[in-house]
Amino acid sequence: MASLYIKDPATAEHAARLAEQLGISKTDVVRRGLAALETQLSPEERRRTFRDRMAKWRAANPLPPPTGLKADKAFYDWLSGEEDV
């Protein structure tokens, strides 16, 4: 079984408080919260595939144009820890 670790202390505390108030586990709090969020999605948002979402994101955030410069292999080798170049 996978563990759920909430890295943000304030969010983890919030989940713990809510779990105690409701008498359920923090995992159940998260499960119910995700289910509630999912019901708020429009039918179009529910049907969108990951590919469609990524295409929309890429259209909104295009890559910069190519510079035409060659990559400096020695520099990238150095970045990856290959110091003997």
HELIX and SHEET records of a PDB file:
HELIX    1   1 PRO A    9  LEU A   22  1                                  14    
HELIX    2   2 LYS A   26  GLN A   40  1                                  15    
HELIX    3   3 PRO A   43  ARG A   47  1                                   5    
HELIX    4   4 PHE A   50  ALA A   60  1                                  11    
HELIX    5   5 LYS A   73  LEU A   79  1                                   7    
END                                                                             
